[in-house]
Amino acid sequence: MPPAARRVRVRSYDPATSRAALAAQAGAVRTLVHALGDRADAEALLAAPTRLGDWTVRDLVAHLGSAFDAITDNLGLSTGDAAPLTLTDWVAATRTAAPAIADRARQRGAREYGGGPAEVAAALDAAVERALALLADEYPPQLRLPTRFGAMLLTDYLVTRLVETVVHADDLAAALAGADPGRCPPADAFPHDRRALAAVVRLLADALAVQAPGGAVELRIPPFAVVQCVAGPRHTRGTPPNVVETAPLPWIRLATGRTSWARITGAEGNVAQLTAGGERSDLSALLPVMG
């Protein structure tokens, strides 16, 4: 008889920590956008391409702003009686919405964020400050708000905003480094808030464990997460036979489709950023976990 599927324990997140992490991560993003606006070539950088299809840097900043506007626009709205989405439900659902999200980013980029560099920075500042002002109030732990995928608890929705700000801050830093590698630091140098980075790493690892339940493979992302996943024989003691290990930013890029299994393992001739040992350790068919 095959072993029973291993039930995945999805972790919870402290809302006060999430709020503080979101404020800090937003501050780092705002600093980068303001620094961009101070440059003589700011208009050219705003028009620079990103790794997100045909999105420009301007579109990306607009999308970051919309991540905060979603809090302002939806907090306090009715959600009906439907059961709230879990965080891992939200991760899976994002894979269905990429075209709509891209369209909205382009529309906002041309509308609210269509001005000069200083106006773009001011629009982002305003979106962040409105949301953080609302979040300064205390809310009951069961408060829900509507999202494009269904109702979510506010405590969980805050974690989705951490995902948005960490993933897209990395996109933004990578785009600027690609446009001007001589003057813009590499994406790995972006000062992500450690609490935000930890939450995103853990959620994406848990999402993989939910989407591919089992105990045959141990995924390690030190210092933030260790999960077991993939159906098959489960180890109970000692060193597991199938181990995948990588660092936080490479894991986030892999889990969100910013890089490929072949690239991150060094199969394309680049420097490997992930180690995988064991006959079941190839996770390429299970990735990305998020759209």
C-alpha atoms as one frame of an Amber mdcrd trajectory, in Angstrom:
protein
   0.000   0.000   0.000   1.442   3.432  -0.904   2.163   5.748   2.011  -0.636
   8.108   2.995  -0.305  11.675   1.763   1.469  13.787   4.341  -0.694  16.610
   5.652   1.011  19.959   5.206   1.036  22.310   8.167   0.844  25.834   6.791
   2.245  28.413   9.179   0.505  31.554  10.390   1.888  35.087  10.552   1.779
  37.712  13.274  -0.100  40.763  11.936   1.964  43.296  13.874   5.155  41.836
  12.430   3.628  41.835   8.953   2.600  45.491   9.241   6.049  46.521  10.410
   7.717  44.488   7.666   5.430  45.977   5.032   6.220  49.518   6.152   9.965
  48.820   6.079   9.873  47.087   2.707   7.778  49.902   1.256  10.317  52.391
   2.567  13.131  50.613   0.733  11.115  50.621  -2.506  10.274  54.306  -2.152
  13.923  55.154  -1.587  14.856  53.368  -4.812  12.120  55.129  -6.809  13.117
  58.536  -5.432  16.768  57.859  -6.272  15.669  57.022  -9.798  13.840  60.349
 -10.046  16.961  62.265  -9.060  18.871  61.099 -12.130  19.192  63.056 -15.371
  18.256  59.915 -17.328  15.218  59.144 -15.167  12.750  59.279 -18.079  14.784
  56.715 -20.017  14.986  54.452 -16.970  11.224  54.666 -16.438  10.809  53.453
 -20.016  13.354  50.643 -19.582  12.174  47.039 -20.032  11.717  44.589 -17.169
  11.761  40.803 -17.022   7.936  40.875 -16.907   7.108  40.638 -20.596   6.362
  44.060 -22.046   6.150  45.845 -18.684   8.335  48.918 -18.347   9.843  50.215
 -15.123   7.002  52.766 -15.033   4.424  49.951 -15.244   6.215  48.093 -12.473
   6.170  51.109 -10.147   2.464  51.534 -10.938   1.840  47.911 -10.002   3.692
  48.359  -6.724   1.436  51.310  -5.995  -1.645  49.236  -6.783  -0.561  46.638
  -4.221  -1.089  49.307  -1.558  -4.180  50.831  -3.171  -5.797  47.393  -2.924
  -5.677  47.750   0.866  -7.131  51.267   0.799  -9.856  50.374  -1.714 -10.998
  47.088  -0.168 -10.584  47.363   3.584 -14.048  47.604   5.115 -15.962  46.279
   2.089 -18.404  43.406   2.501 -17.202  39.905   1.640 -20.379  37.871   2.123
 -20.375  34.533   3.893 -17.914  32.573   1.768 -15.036  30.902   3.557 -11.846
  32.953   3.245  -9.028  31.888   0.948  -5.903  30.567   2.584  -2.525  32.013
   1.743  -1.553  28.966  -0.300  -4.897  29.218  -2.156  -3.958  32.774  -3.054
  -0.536  31.729  -4.333  -2.090  29.105  -6.615  -4.800  31.496  -7.826  -2.278
  34.097  -9.006  -1.388  31.821 -11.913  -4.819  32.523 -13.438  -4.644  36.309
 -13.357  -1.383  37.339 -15.040  -2.966  38.885 -18.193  -5.481  40.957 -16.202
  -2.792  42.130 -13.782  -0.522  43.128 -16.681  -3.321  45.110 -18.357  -4.070
  46.976 -15.154  -0.396  47.794 -14.584  -0.114  49.291 -18.067  -3.309  51.307
 -17.605  -2.158  52.678 -14.269   1.286  53.361 -15.704  -0.281  55.573 -18.348
  -2.792  57.216 -16.000  -1.850  57.694 -12.325   1.863  57.151 -12.998   2.109
  58.841 -16.384   3.852  62.010 -15.253   7.488  62.870 -14.804   9.870  61.041
 -12.435   9.029  63.231  -9.430   5.295  62.708 -10.028   5.776  58.950 -10.293
   7.584  58.911  -6.941   4.886  61.117  -5.394   2.112  58.812  -6.648   3.835
  55.801  -5.070   4.379  57.737  -1.826   0.693  58.639  -1.665  -0.461  55.058
  -2.267   1.841  53.685   0.439   0.996  56.373   2.975  -2.774  55.945   2.534
  -2.513  52.208   3.129  -0.151  52.429   6.083  -2.351  55.062   7.730  -5.309
  52.680   7.558  -3.253  49.792   8.872  -2.192  51.833  11.900  -5.645  51.161
  13.379  -6.431  47.946  15.238  -8.717  45.448  13.527 -10.412  42.265  14.787
  -8.453  39.103  13.903 -11.300  37.702  11.806 -11.760  40.812   9.644 -11.940
  39.917   5.968 -11.626  41.938   2.780 -12.428  41.118  -0.844  -9.722  40.301
  -3.373  -9.872  39.400  -7.064  -9.729  35.730  -6.031 -12.155  35.783  -3.098
 -12.338  36.977   0.485  -9.228  36.813   2.668  -8.501  37.497   6.313  -6.712
  40.819   6.671  -3.935  39.074   8.607  -3.300  36.848   5.581  -3.767  39.633
   3.062  -0.937  41.557   4.677   1.355  38.649   3.815   0.252  38.826   0.177
   1.333  42.489   0.188   4.738  41.357   1.443   4.913  38.966  -1.504   4.049
  41.771  -3.914   6.578  44.213  -2.484   9.452  41.738  -2.170   8.981  40.062
  -5.556   8.459  43.310  -7.443  11.195  45.186  -5.606  13.493  42.453  -6.899
  12.036  42.921 -10.396  12.577  46.679 -10.153  16.153  46.392  -8.926  16.932
  43.848 -11.662  15.437  46.099 -14.357  17.450  49.127 -13.270  20.647  47.094
 -13.005  20.026  45.755 -16.495  19.402  49.234 -17.895  22.489  50.784 -16.312
  24.804  48.154 -14.792  27.555  50.716 -14.326  25.582  52.932 -11.933  22.774
  50.740 -10.576  23.672  48.026  -8.059  22.721  44.401  -8.791  19.336  43.138
  -7.660  20.961  41.045  -4.922  22.068  44.281  -3.236  18.520  45.611  -2.720
  17.919  46.085   1.048  14.853  43.893   1.523  13.387  43.904   5.005  14.483
  40.631   6.617  11.036  39.937   8.087   9.394  40.488   4.711  11.926  38.278
   2.957  11.405  35.519   5.529   7.618  35.599   5.159   7.766  35.377   1.366
  10.286  32.525   1.400   8.170  30.569   3.879   4.889  31.115   2.072   6.286
  30.041  -1.301   7.884  26.972   0.283   4.599  26.066   1.970   2.786  26.574
  -1.333   5.064  24.043  -3.018   4.459  21.590  -0.176   0.681  22.015  -0.599
   0.790  21.722  -4.392   3.106  18.679  -4.283   2.389  17.013  -0.930   4.618
  14.254   0.342   7.817  13.588   2.188  10.219  12.328  -0.472  12.118  15.609
  -0.926  13.356  18.079   1.638  13.539  21.678   0.421  15.883  23.866   2.430
  16.052  27.661   2.148  18.290  28.723   5.027  17.871  30.529   7.282  14.107
  30.796   6.810  12.427  27.552   5.767  12.591  23.770   5.519   9.652  21.828
   4.060   9.053  18.315   2.837   7.241  17.757  -0.439   6.735  15.369  -3.391
   4.992  12.016  -3.110   7.155   8.974  -2.481   9.008   7.231   0.312   9.355
   9.422   3.352  12.525   9.490   5.410  12.145   9.449   9.197  15.682   9.852
  10.505  19.144  10.870   9.406  19.995  12.694   6.196  17.101  12.608   3.722
  17.883  10.917   0.378  16.540  13.813  -1.728  17.565  17.325  -0.744  17.175
  20.633  -2.579  18.859  23.692  -1.095  19.131  27.299  -2.191  19.227  30.836
  -0.796  16.208  33.121  -0.239  16.338  35.323  -3.358  17.128  32.491  -5.803
  14.224  30.530  -4.289  11.821  33.449  -4.689  12.899  33.918  -8.311  12.504
  30.226  -9.030   9.145  29.891  -7.297   7.714  32.908  -9.148   9.077  32.033
 -12.592  11.781  34.690 -12.715  14.403  32.029 -13.337  14.349  28.421 -14.525
  15.424  25.150 -12.961  18.076  24.739 -15.659  19.540  28.146 -14.993  19.490
  27.991 -11.205  21.188  24.577 -11.185  23.940  25.778 -13.536  22.872  23.543
 -16.425  23.049  26.523 -18.805  26.715  27.110 -18.050  26.123  29.824 -15.452
  27.059  29.661 -11.773  24.689  27.337  -9.910  22.589  28.872  -7.134  20.871
  25.665  -6.060  22.009  22.170  -5.164  19.812  19.126  -5.759  20.761  15.613
  -4.712  18.783  12.386  -5.053  16.798  10.735  -7.818  13.582  12.589  -6.898
  15.153  16.015  -6.359  14.328  17.498  -9.781  11.477  19.908  -9.020  11.314
  21.480 -12.479   7.896  19.992 -13.295   6.412  21.576 -10.148   7.615  25.111
 -10.777   6.756  27.921 -10.694   4.351  27.745  -7.764   3.078  31.278  -8.324
   2.055  33.163 -11.454
